[in-house]
């Protein structure tokens, strides 16, 4: 199988002086759980030997070209939460240090689904599902990444190279890994032990994700601590195809605002990037004291010395900082100035349809407009998109304190 070096790589070779920012590596280690492989020096081996690894720090310091730093995200859902922002922020740190972020939208791999940490088969998404989800991703990460500086960002879709693999090339990929190696992967081992079904197409996911690194000539790949296996597969495939193996940089998995489990929309302990800023502000002030230092380290640029002593003041500063990052200072001023409009449900007769509440609150001019906005996916309740025009609430107490939103700028807080 032949992999052609993209012309963009050749064009990105620059004088090492432009990478002088990389001499200070505090940005590299901030919030980083692990960088692998670690530096090893073995006597009597040439510098080009795979066993004689230089450190990533040395590579950054001595590179005469911007490194290509890969992060892949599968659009298996429509929205991103703060946990997903952590690798994006690290990508931005690499960009600011003069390197190229290669953001891979896994429009092909999303149709299989990453089996990492899953105790059962993931539902396969349709092409339409993936396309609809992918539309929102770039808009959500735009406040984080540098989209404007030439050479700092490449957005790639892995269907570009994965959809054209024929059977002989797929067999070549499969020949690089044994079944026992694959069963060592967390999730697969558990399912095999429990005699739960493992389908052959799931074995392809780590290989395809690893092949992404080959296709884009990645120097570094970012991922959560649960992605070490997949990143290591990428290293193996790069060696197989005659490339220098990438470094893996692993980042912590963010614990949700419940303080117990990893941030997840299904668990309700998340803060969504598309969430209304008022709700984001409220939720971040609920972060448990024990997690505040981690949240500041992973989600902001503030250092411990800049933080107030009081946990309550830290919660408020965290909320202010994150809301400002994603929504701007003006919106933050409106929230703190108490300018969040309220709508009293005292005059609404329950059970009441969502469409009626939208029109009664003035967010929509009429019931028919409200139904249309719901059908157009323009209505959110506490950040959750509402899709059913027949949604009905039995009592006002279900809604007290929640934020009802139409579009980006029209919202009310529902009160008794």
N, C-alpha and C positions, 0 to 999 in steps of 0.2 A: 504494500500500500504506500502510495507516495503522498507526502504532505508538502505542499508548497508554502514557502515562507511568504507571508503577506508583505506587499510592498510598503505598507504603513510601518513595518518594523524597520526596514532599511531607511525610510524617510525620517524615523524618530531618532536616529543616531545623532547625538549632539556633543558638544564639548563638555568635558566633565565639570567645568567650572559652573555650568548652569545647575548642577546638582549639589552645590555647596551646602544647601540647607540640610542635607541628609547627615551632616557631620554631628548634629545634635540629635540623639536618638531617643529622647524622652517620649516623643510621639509614638515611636515604634512599640515601646514596652507598656505604654499606658493601657490598662485594661486587657492586656494580652495574657492568655492562660498558658500557651505553649508555642514555641517555634521549633519545628523539626525539619531536617535532622539537626542535632546539635553539632557543634564543631568537633571534629576528630582529626588528629594529626598522626599519621603512621609513617615511621621512618622507612626510607628506601623505596618509597612509592613516588611516582611522578605527580606533579600538581594536578594533572588532568584526570588522575584516577578517581573513580567514583567513591572509593573508600576514603580518599583524602579530602574531606569536605571542608570548604571554607565556611565561615559563619555568614548568616544573612546580613549581619551588620557590616562585615567586611565587604560583601558584595555591594551593598548600598553605598559604602564609602568610596569604592574604587571603580564603580561602573562608569563607562564612558557613554552610556546611553540610558534613557529612561527605562526602568524595569517595567515589565508587563504584569500587572497585578490583577488576578482573576477573582471574581466572585459570581457564582451562579445562583439564580433565584427562580424557582419553578412557580409559575402562576397557578397554583392549585386553589387559590381563593382570590377574592376581589380586593381585599384590604390588607394593609400591613400595620403591625403594631410596633411599639417602641422596642420590643425585643429584636425585631427584624432590622431596626435602625443601627444596631451596634456594628455589624460588619460594614454597613454603608458609611458610617462615621470613620471607620478605619480606612476604608477606600479613600475617603476624602483626605485623610491625613497623608496617605501616599501621594495623592494628587498634589497637595500643598507642598510636598517635598520634591516635586518635579517629576513624578512618575506617571505612568498611564494606567488608569483604571479600566479594566475590561469587564464590563457588566454583561453577563450572559443571561438572557431571558430564555429559560428552558421550555420553550413552546413545544418541543418534541418530548423531552424527558418527563414533563408534567403529565403527559398522557399515560405514563406508567406509574409515576409516583414513587418518591423515595421510600423504600421499606425500612429505613433506619429507625430503630426504636419502636416499630409497629409489631403488635402481637397478632395481627391478622392482615389479610390481603387488602390493599387499598383499592377503593373504587377507581376504575380507569375513567378519566375525563374524556369527553369528546373534543374534537378539534374546535368546535364552536365554543365550548366551555372555556377552553384555554385562551382562545382569541379574546373573548369578552373579559376574562380576568386580567389578561396582559395589558389591556388598554389603560387600566388605572395605575399600573405599577410605576411607570416612569414619572407620572405627575406627583405621586406620593413621595418619591425620593428626590425630586427636584430641589427642595429646600436644603438637602444635605450635600449632594454631589455638585462638582463644578462642571456644568454643561457648556460653559461659554469659552473657556481658554482652549485654543487650538492644541490638539495633541494630548489633552488630559483625560479624555473619555472616549471609549469605544463601546457602543451598545451592539451586541451581537445576538442573533437568535440561533439556537443550536439545531433547528430544523434545517438550516443551510447546509450542514455537513452530515447530520445523522440521517436525514430522509433519503440521501442518495447512496447509503451504504448497501452494497449488494450482498448476497449470501456468502460469497467467498471472503469478503472483508469482515463480515460479522463472525465467520468461523475463525478468522485470524485473531480477532479480539478475544473470542472465547478461549482460544488456545493459550492465552497468556495467564490463565488462572485455573487452579484446580477446584474441584467441588469441596474438598476439605478446607481450602483457604476461604471459599465463599461462606461455608457453614460456620466459620469462626467469627463471622460478622455478627455483632450484637443484633438481636432481633431474629435473625435466621436461626441461630443456635437455640434460642428459647422456643421458637415455633417447632423446630425439628424435635426437640426433646419432648414437647407436648403432643407431637404427632399432628400438629396443625398443618394445613396445606401450605406448601411453598411452590409457587408456579415458576416455570423456567424463565418466563419473561422478566420476573423480578430480579433474577441473577444478572440480567443485562443492564440494570440501572447503574450500578457502580462502574461498569465498564464504559457505558455511554457518557456518564458524567466525567469519568477519567479521560475519555477521548476528547472531550471539550478542551482539556488542557493541551493536548497535542495540536488540535486544530487552531488554537489561538497563540501557541508558543508561549505559554505562561511561565513566568519566572517565579511567581509567588501565587499561592492560592489561599484565600481566606475562607474560614468556615467556623461553625460552632464546634464545641468540644465533641459533639456527637458525629462529626464529619471526618474524623481522622482516617477511618478506613477508606472512605471514598477518595480523599486527597492522596493517600498513599497509593491507591490504584492508579491515579493520574501520574504519579511519579514513575511507577513501573511501566506504564504505557509509553511515557515519553522516552524512557531508556530503550524500550523495544523499537521505537521508531527513530532512534538515533539522535534524540534531543537530550539536552542537559535537563536533569530532573529538577522540577520546581521545589521550592520551599513551601511548607505548610505553616500557616499562622492560625492558631486556634483561639477562639474568643469565648468567653463565658456565656452560658445560657441564662438569660435574665429571669429571675424569680418574679412572679406576678405580685400585684399589690395586696394579695391576701397573705403574702409573706411565707407561703408554704410550697406551692407548686410552680413550675415554670409558666411564664406568661403565655396564656392561650385564650383565644376568643371563646372556645367551647367551654372553658372553665369559668368564664366571666371575670377573670382577674387581670384583664388587659387594659392598656390605654392605646387606642387606635390613632394613627396619624391623621385619619379623616374625621376623627371625632370632633364634635363641636368644641371650640376652645374653652368655653365655660365648663363643660363636662370634664375636659382634660385637666383643667385647673383644679376642679373639685377632687378628681381621682388621685392626682399626684400629691395632694395634701393628706391622703390616707395611707401613703407608703409607710410601712412599719419602721420604727427607729433603727432596727438592726440592719435594714437594707439601704439606708440613706447614703452611706459612704459609697456603696457599690453603684447606686443610681447616679450619683454625681460623677463618679469616675467613668462610667460607661456611656452616659447620655449627655454629658456637658463637657465643657473645657475648663471648668473651675477646679481648683486644687484645694486640698484640705485646709490649708492656711487661710483661704478666702472664705471659709464657711463659718457661720455663727455657731455659738456653743449650744444654744437651746435647740432641742429636736423640733419643736414647733416652728421656730424660725427657719430651720433647715428645710422643713417640709414646704414652707411658703416660698423660700428662695428656689427650691427645685421646681415648684409649679410655675413660678414666674419665668425662670430661665427656659424651660422646655416650651412653654406656650409662646414665648417671644421667638424662639428658634423657628417654630413652624407656622406661626400666625402673625408675627410682627408686633412691634411695641404699641402701635395704636390699638390693636385688639386687646392687648393686655391691659392698657390704661382703661378701656371701656369696661372690662370685667371688674377691675379693682375699684373703678369709680361707681360700681353698682348700676351700670347702665344695661344690665341684662333685662329685657322686657319680661313681664310676667302676665300670665293669663289665668284668671280664676275660673275653676271648673264648677263653681257653686251654681251657676245658671244652666249647666248642662244636665239634661235628664239621662240617666244611665239605665240600662245598657246603651252605649252610644258608639256609632261607627267612627273610625279614625277620620274618614272623609268629612263627617259632620264637624268634628272637633277642629279640623284644619280650617274649615270655612268660618266656624263660629269665632275662632281666635283671630281671624283676619289674615292668617298666613296665605290663604287662598280666597279669591273673590267669590267663589261659589262652590257648591258641592261637586258640580261637574268638573270644575278646574282641579279640585282636590283629587278626584278620582284619576284625572289625567296625569297629574304630577306623580301619583303613586305608580301608575303604569309606566311612566317614564323614568322610574327609579330615582326620583328627585326628593323623596321624603325620608327623613331619618328620625329615629326616636332614640335618644342617648347614643347617637352615632351609628345605630344599627339601621341599615336600609330596610324600608318597609316595601313589600312587594305585593301584598294582597289587598285589593280594594275593599274586600268584605271584612277586614279586620275590625273586631268589635271588642270593646272593653266593658266588663260587667259593672265596675265601680270606679269612681274617681280616685279612690285610694291606690289603685294600680298605677296611677300616673303622677301622683304628687311628687314634686321635686325633679321630675324628668324634663329633659329639654327636647322640644319638638322643633324640627328644622325643615325648611323647604329651600332647596338650592344651597348656596354658600353663605348668603348674608341675611336670610330671614329666619328668625327663631324666636321662641318664647319658652320661658320656664313655666311649667304647669304647677299651679298652686291651688290649695283648697278654696 
